[in-house]
Amino acid sequence: MAISSVQITGTGQLLDLSRRLRAVSGAPIQRNMARRVRRAAEPLHRDMQDVIRNLRLAADGRRAGSRGGPSPTSRPFRATLAEAVRISVRTGSNPGARIYVDKGRLPRDISVGVLYQLNDGRLRHPVFGNRSRWTNQRTPALWWDRTVRQHTPRMQSEVARVLEDVRHQLE
């Protein structure tokens, strides 16, 4: 299952407004619009990071007699994923904002596919990188989708208000 994204309906209005901004006013109003759209997405960004940091990961039980021990890496898994969540605001031909996981901010041994697995409710991975031993970790399913759904109505109303304000500035 793919991780969902926030889709604001009426993006044709946003596209039309972006074109009118470039033609009429130029940079100041366009920067203001981008800043306000980013502010509309920031609560979702912060909440998504908090959800990832506090995500409950339950591991399968260890077999009798198996050894344990500290992690060979010093980086916390959930905090690393949370730091990779970013906001992108575009004002060009495809205007809008999106929350995404930046692959470049993840360590080389963690792929973006980890988030897809976590959203499905199960993460299967090698034990400390040993590809001959695998384990499962479980998490509440659809946590990404649920967080996005909680913020969608507020973001839609926020973006509609930004569009209306910019439209009044242009008239």
Backbone bond lengths (Angstrom), bond angles and torsions (degrees), N, CA, C in turn:
res aa  C-N    CA-C-N  psi(-1)  N-CA   C-N-CA  omega(-1)  CA-C   N-CA-C  phi
1 M - - - 1.443 - - 1.522 109.00 -
2 A 1.273 117.35 135.26 1.458 122.04 -178.82 1.523 110.22 -83.36
3 I 1.311 116.17 150.62 1.451 120.91 176.01 1.513 107.43 -74.97
4 S 1.326 115.84 131.27 1.459 119.79 -175.77 1.522 110.72 -78.91
5 S 1.306 115.33 168.60 1.448 120.76 177.35 1.521 108.34 -131.33
6 V 1.308 115.73 164.08 1.454 120.49 177.28 1.509 107.79 -81.46
7 Q 1.295 116.96 128.70 1.455 120.17 177.51 1.519 107.70 -121.53
8 I 1.306 116.17 118.54 1.449 121.62 178.71 1.516 107.50 -91.88
9 T 1.331 116.59 121.73 1.462 119.05 179.11 1.517 109.28 -73.90
10 G 1.292 116.24 157.86 1.455 120.67 -177.41 1.516 111.09 82.73
11 T 1.329 117.43 26.13 1.456 119.57 -179.60 1.520 111.28 -68.55
12 G 1.312 116.86 -17.26 1.458 119.76 173.57 1.516 110.08 -61.87
13 Q 1.335 116.15 -37.88 1.460 120.51 176.36 1.522 109.92 -63.57
14 L 1.329 116.12 -42.06 1.453 120.47 179.83 1.528 110.80 -63.76
15 L 1.316 116.98 -41.56 1.459 122.06 178.60 1.527 110.73 -64.67
16 D 1.329 116.58 -45.98 1.460 121.32 178.96 1.524 110.49 -61.89
17 L 1.334 115.91 -43.27 1.455 120.33 -179.56 1.529 110.90 -65.39
18 S 1.322 116.90 -38.83 1.457 120.87 178.60 1.532 110.85 -62.68
19 R 1.320 116.63 -42.27 1.478 120.16 177.66 1.526 111.22 -64.04
20 R 1.337 115.97 -43.47 1.471 119.53 179.36 1.518 110.66 -63.91
21 L 1.332 116.95 -37.07 1.461 120.41 178.61 1.523 111.04 -61.68
22 R 1.326 116.20 -46.27 1.460 119.67 179.92 1.520 111.21 -62.71
23 A 1.328 116.87 -39.06 1.464 120.74 -176.41 1.524 111.78 -73.32
24 V 1.323 117.27 -39.81 1.463 120.56 -171.01 1.523 113.04 -96.15
25 S 1.331 116.85 -59.05 1.457 118.91 -166.47 1.517 114.75 -100.59
26 G 1.301 117.10 -31.63 1.451 119.01 -178.93 1.513 112.92 87.79
27 A 1.313 114.96 -147.99 1.458 121.82 -166.55 1.532 116.77 -69.16
28 P 1.345 121.30 -43.76 1.475 118.29 -171.75 1.535 114.49 -58.72
29 I 1.302 117.61 -48.78 1.467 119.67 -178.94 1.520 109.98 -69.45
30 Q 1.314 117.23 -36.14 1.465 120.86 179.43 1.534 110.79 -65.33
31 R 1.333 116.95 -41.17 1.468 120.31 176.46 1.522 110.80 -63.89
32 N 1.342 115.96 -40.00 1.461 120.70 178.56 1.530 110.45 -62.15
33 M 1.335 116.44 -43.25 1.460 120.30 179.61 1.533 110.16 -63.89
34 A 1.326 117.53 -43.93 1.468 120.95 179.83 1.526 110.96 -62.94
35 R 1.329 116.30 -40.31 1.466 120.73 179.21 1.522 110.93 -63.24
36 R 1.330 116.75 -42.19 1.468 120.35 -178.99 1.526 112.00 -71.38
37 V 1.329 117.78 -34.78 1.469 120.27 175.81 1.530 109.17 -66.91
38 R 1.332 117.31 -39.55 1.474 120.79 176.78 1.525 110.16 -62.22
39 R 1.321 117.03 -43.56 1.467 120.13 178.20 1.524 111.89 -61.57
40 A 1.326 116.54 -33.28 1.466 120.05 177.77 1.528 110.85 -67.04
41 A 1.334 117.30 -30.87 1.468 121.43 -177.84 1.527 113.03 -89.75
42 E 1.333 118.44 -15.87 1.462 120.52 -175.53 1.533 114.18 -62.00
43 P 1.340 120.84 -40.27 1.473 118.09 177.43 1.526 112.65 -60.49
44 L 1.325 117.91 -37.91 1.464 120.61 176.85 1.528 110.10 -65.06
45 H 1.314 116.54 -41.56 1.465 121.75 179.02 1.530 110.44 -59.65
46 R 1.337 116.66 -50.12 1.471 120.54 -179.99 1.524 111.47 -63.27
47 D 1.342 115.94 -43.40 1.458 119.78 -179.15 1.530 110.87 -64.84
48 M 1.324 116.75 -39.56 1.462 120.36 179.10 1.532 110.06 -62.60
49 Q 1.330 116.90 -42.55 1.461 120.02 177.92 1.529 111.21 -63.73
50 D 1.343 116.77 -41.58 1.466 119.89 178.09 1.522 111.74 -64.11
51 V 1.326 116.63 -41.73 1.464 120.34 179.18 1.527 110.12 -61.64
52 I 1.327 117.18 -42.80 1.471 120.13 179.95 1.529 110.40 -65.55
53 R 1.342 116.85 -43.16 1.469 119.59 -178.94 1.531 112.13 -63.20
54 N 1.337 116.82 -32.64 1.463 121.01 -176.80 1.520 113.18 -103.18
55 L 1.308 117.14 12.24 1.465 121.56 -178.72 1.528 109.96 -63.90
56 R 1.317 115.57 130.29 1.458 120.52 -179.70 1.529 109.00 -80.61
57 L 1.303 116.87 118.29 1.466 122.64 177.11 1.524 108.02 -113.53
58 A 1.322 116.57 111.44 1.461 121.08 179.18 1.519 108.66 -104.15
59 A 1.318 115.83 125.89 1.466 120.59 -178.95 1.518 110.10 -93.05
60 D 1.323 115.44 156.58 1.460 120.22 171.51 1.529 108.15 -64.17
61 G 1.308 116.50 152.51 1.458 120.61 -179.58 1.518 112.08 -66.74
62 R 1.291 116.01 153.53 1.465 120.74 177.86 1.519 109.58 -80.96
63 R 1.300 115.13 150.69 1.465 119.96 175.30 1.523 109.54 -74.13
64 A 1.307 115.24 153.00 1.462 120.17 178.95 1.522 109.75 -59.65
65 G 1.306 115.37 133.70 1.456 120.28 177.38 1.512 114.43 84.20
66 S 1.340 118.72 -2.72 1.466 118.94 -179.71 1.517 109.55 -79.61
67 R 1.291 114.90 147.51 1.455 119.98 -177.14 1.519 110.01 -86.23
68 G 1.284 116.27 154.48 1.455 122.34 175.66 1.507 108.40 -122.79
69 G 1.294 115.57 -160.47 1.447 118.27 176.23 1.507 110.72 148.87
70 P 1.305 116.05 174.74 1.460 119.61 -178.86 1.525 111.43 -70.72
71 S 1.306 114.63 159.90 1.457 120.81 179.40 1.527 110.13 -66.73
72 P 1.322 117.72 140.15 1.465 119.08 177.66 1.528 112.19 -74.32
73 T 1.322 117.80 -10.84 1.464 120.50 175.68 1.517 108.14 -109.67
74 S 1.292 117.10 153.44 1.463 120.23 -178.18 1.524 112.00 -96.72
75 R 1.325 117.87 -1.67 1.459 118.98 -175.85 1.532 110.71 -91.16
76 P 1.316 117.82 134.11 1.460 120.84 175.44 1.534 109.98 -74.90
77 F 1.311 117.04 130.89 1.462 123.17 -174.09 1.531 112.53 -60.50
78 R 1.339 117.50 -52.97 1.469 120.21 -175.63 1.521 111.94 -66.97
79 A 1.321 117.92 -38.65 1.464 120.46 178.44 1.524 110.84 -64.91
80 T 1.320 116.82 -36.74 1.467 121.17 177.86 1.523 110.64 -63.70
81 L 1.343 116.72 -43.64 1.467 120.17 177.63 1.525 111.06 -64.68
82 A 1.335 116.80 -41.88 1.466 120.71 -177.68 1.523 111.56 -63.09
83 E 1.328 116.94 -38.33 1.465 120.19 -179.77 1.524 112.51 -68.46
84 A 1.314 117.52 -19.98 1.467 120.81 -179.21 1.527 112.68 -84.40
85 V 1.341 118.48 -7.98 1.468 121.48 179.20 1.527 108.05 -77.03
86 R 1.324 117.01 128.76 1.464 123.37 -174.96 1.521 111.99 -132.05
87 I 1.347 115.33 163.15 1.466 123.06 173.28 1.517 107.37 -111.80
88 S 1.326 116.11 139.55 1.457 121.21 174.23 1.523 107.91 -129.51
89 V 1.334 117.10 126.59 1.466 122.37 177.46 1.512 107.81 -114.75
90 R 1.325 115.66 128.84 1.465 121.69 -179.84 1.527 108.81 -119.30
91 T 1.318 115.78 140.22 1.465 119.68 177.32 1.518 111.85 -124.27
92 G 1.310 117.97 5.02 1.464 121.49 -177.36 1.510 112.55 -80.07
93 S 1.320 116.48 -131.34 1.462 121.06 -175.84 1.525 112.36 -74.62
94 N 1.334 117.76 -19.83 1.460 121.58 179.03 1.531 108.43 -125.95
95 P 1.346 118.51 72.16 1.458 121.22 -172.04 1.525 112.13 -71.48
96 G 1.327 115.27 151.97 1.454 121.04 177.26 1.518 110.65 148.94
97 A 1.325 115.33 -173.15 1.459 121.72 177.93 1.516 108.28 -131.97
98 R 1.325 115.25 150.16 1.460 118.50 176.04 1.519 109.26 -144.37
99 I 1.325 114.14 150.00 1.456 122.35 174.31 1.524 105.49 -105.40
100 Y 1.317 117.30 128.13 1.459 119.91 -176.03 1.526 109.84 -146.72
101 V 1.315 115.66 168.69 1.462 121.86 175.67 1.520 107.44 -100.42
102 D 1.315 116.39 119.01 1.458 123.06 -178.92 1.531 109.48 -80.13
103 K 1.325 116.00 112.16 1.472 120.94 -178.67 1.526 111.47 -59.88
104 G 1.315 116.39 -33.82 1.457 120.57 -178.28 1.517 113.48 -67.20
105 R 1.325 117.80 -20.33 1.462 121.45 -179.86 1.525 112.62 -92.14
106 L 1.328 116.28 -4.49 1.466 120.52 177.35 1.523 109.45 -91.98
107 P 1.322 118.09 146.14 1.468 119.90 173.29 1.522 110.08 -61.76
108 R 1.307 116.67 157.34 1.474 120.54 -175.22 1.520 112.86 -61.42
109 D 1.333 117.77 -27.73 1.460 119.68 -177.14 1.531 113.74 -87.23
110 I 1.333 118.14 0.37 1.470 121.90 176.10 1.521 107.61 -116.42
111 S 1.321 116.81 123.16 1.464 120.11 179.80 1.525 109.75 -100.49
112 V 1.322 116.15 165.60 1.463 121.16 177.38 1.527 110.00 -65.79
113 G 1.325 117.03 -24.76 1.458 121.00 178.04 1.520 112.91 -58.94
114 V 1.331 117.14 -22.17 1.462 121.10 176.77 1.524 110.02 -59.51
115 L 1.334 116.92 -41.90 1.467 119.71 179.62 1.522 111.58 -65.92
116 Y 1.318 117.28 -38.07 1.463 119.66 176.99 1.523 110.22 -62.07
117 Q 1.327 116.16 -42.65 1.462 119.59 178.46 1.522 111.09 -64.89
118 L 1.332 117.05 -42.66 1.461 120.11 179.60 1.520 111.10 -63.32
119 N 1.331 117.52 -38.57 1.463 120.60 179.00 1.526 110.56 -65.64
120 D 1.323 117.31 -31.01 1.467 121.09 176.77 1.525 112.09 -75.56
121 G 1.323 117.97 -14.82 1.454 120.95 176.32 1.516 114.96 104.36
122 R 1.313 118.51 -0.07 1.465 120.84 -178.07 1.529 110.19 -147.27
123 L 1.303 116.04 129.39 1.462 122.05 175.66 1.525 107.92 -116.48
124 R 1.310 116.13 117.66 1.471 121.70 177.15 1.521 106.87 -106.78
125 H 1.327 116.31 125.26 1.461 119.87 -176.26 1.521 110.84 -150.42
126 P 1.342 116.65 158.95 1.466 119.33 176.97 1.531 110.38 -70.69
127 V 1.303 116.66 148.21 1.464 121.53 179.54 1.527 108.50 -75.08
128 F 1.316 116.32 112.93 1.467 123.06 -179.45 1.522 112.64 49.84
129 G 1.334 116.55 37.66 1.453 121.55 176.95 1.525 115.00 81.64
130 N 1.319 117.42 -1.19 1.466 121.64 179.66 1.528 108.17 -80.50
131 R 1.317 117.24 106.32 1.453 120.99 -173.28 1.528 113.91 -74.52
132 S 1.311 118.26 -1.76 1.464 119.76 174.94 1.534 111.49 -93.63
133 R 1.344 117.68 -10.26 1.469 121.66 176.29 1.515 109.01 -126.06
134 W 1.320 116.46 123.77 1.455 122.09 -178.35 1.519 110.15 -120.04
135 T 1.331 115.70 153.43 1.458 121.23 177.52 1.523 109.47 -140.04
136 N 1.325 115.69 164.16 1.466 122.23 177.11 1.516 109.06 -115.39
137 Q 1.321 115.84 143.91 1.458 121.38 170.13 1.514 106.59 -127.00
138 R 1.320 115.53 139.35 1.465 120.69 -177.46 1.523 109.65 -111.44
139 T 1.325 114.16 150.00 1.458 122.16 179.74 1.522 107.86 -146.31
140 P 1.333 119.02 159.44 1.470 118.85 176.15 1.534 109.77 -59.11
141 A 1.321 116.50 129.64 1.476 120.77 -176.93 1.526 111.24 -70.88
142 L 1.323 115.64 152.67 1.467 125.50 174.10 1.530 113.52 60.50
143 W 1.315 118.58 32.73 1.461 121.01 179.14 1.522 111.28 -67.36
144 W 1.329 118.20 -35.88 1.466 121.08 178.08 1.523 109.27 -65.43
145 D 1.330 116.97 -49.46 1.465 121.83 -178.65 1.525 111.12 -60.51
146 R 1.324 116.76 -41.75 1.461 121.12 -178.83 1.528 110.65 -63.74
147 T 1.318 117.61 -42.51 1.466 121.97 179.80 1.525 110.38 -64.64
148 V 1.324 117.22 -42.51 1.469 121.16 178.46 1.528 109.95 -63.46
149 R 1.336 116.80 -44.46 1.470 120.89 -179.23 1.524 111.96 -61.31
150 Q 1.328 117.92 -35.93 1.464 121.32 179.13 1.523 111.81 -64.36
151 H 1.311 117.79 -34.02 1.466 121.69 -174.73 1.529 113.68 -94.11
152 T 1.315 118.51 -14.13 1.465 121.05 -173.92 1.525 113.68 -58.27
153 P 1.347 121.27 -49.58 1.472 119.34 -178.25 1.530 113.07 -60.04
154 R 1.344 116.90 -41.58 1.457 119.93 179.89 1.521 110.75 -64.46
155 M 1.327 116.97 -41.78 1.460 119.92 -179.57 1.521 111.60 -67.31
156 Q 1.332 117.52 -38.88 1.463 120.22 178.37 1.522 110.68 -61.74
157 S 1.337 117.22 -45.03 1.465 119.31 -179.91 1.520 111.15 -67.83
158 E 1.330 116.88 -37.04 1.462 121.78 178.72 1.534 111.21 -63.39
159 V 1.324 117.37 -46.67 1.468 121.46 179.91 1.525 110.19 -67.16
160 A 1.328 118.02 -37.52 1.467 120.60 176.89 1.527 110.29 -61.96
161 R 1.344 116.61 -39.81 1.469 119.92 178.69 1.530 110.63 -66.63
162 V 1.330 117.47 -40.51 1.470 121.21 177.56 1.522 110.08 -61.35
163 L 1.327 116.97 -45.55 1.467 121.05 179.13 1.521 111.29 -59.79
164 E 1.320 115.93 -43.52 1.466 119.84 -179.20 1.530 111.07 -65.15
165 D 1.326 117.71 -42.64 1.470 121.13 178.76 1.529 111.50 -62.63
166 V 1.320 116.95 -44.10 1.468 120.50 179.98 1.522 110.14 -66.95
167 R 1.316 116.96 -39.00 1.466 120.54 177.83 1.534 110.49 -60.15
168 H 1.346 116.61 -40.82 1.471 119.91 177.95 1.525 111.41 -66.70
169 Q 1.334 117.35 -35.08 1.461 120.35 178.27 1.525 111.35 -66.91
170 L 1.328 116.72 -32.94 1.461 120.41 -178.92 1.524 112.20 -76.74
171 E 1.308 117.31 -25.55 1.481 119.77 -177.06 1.497 112.60 -85.84
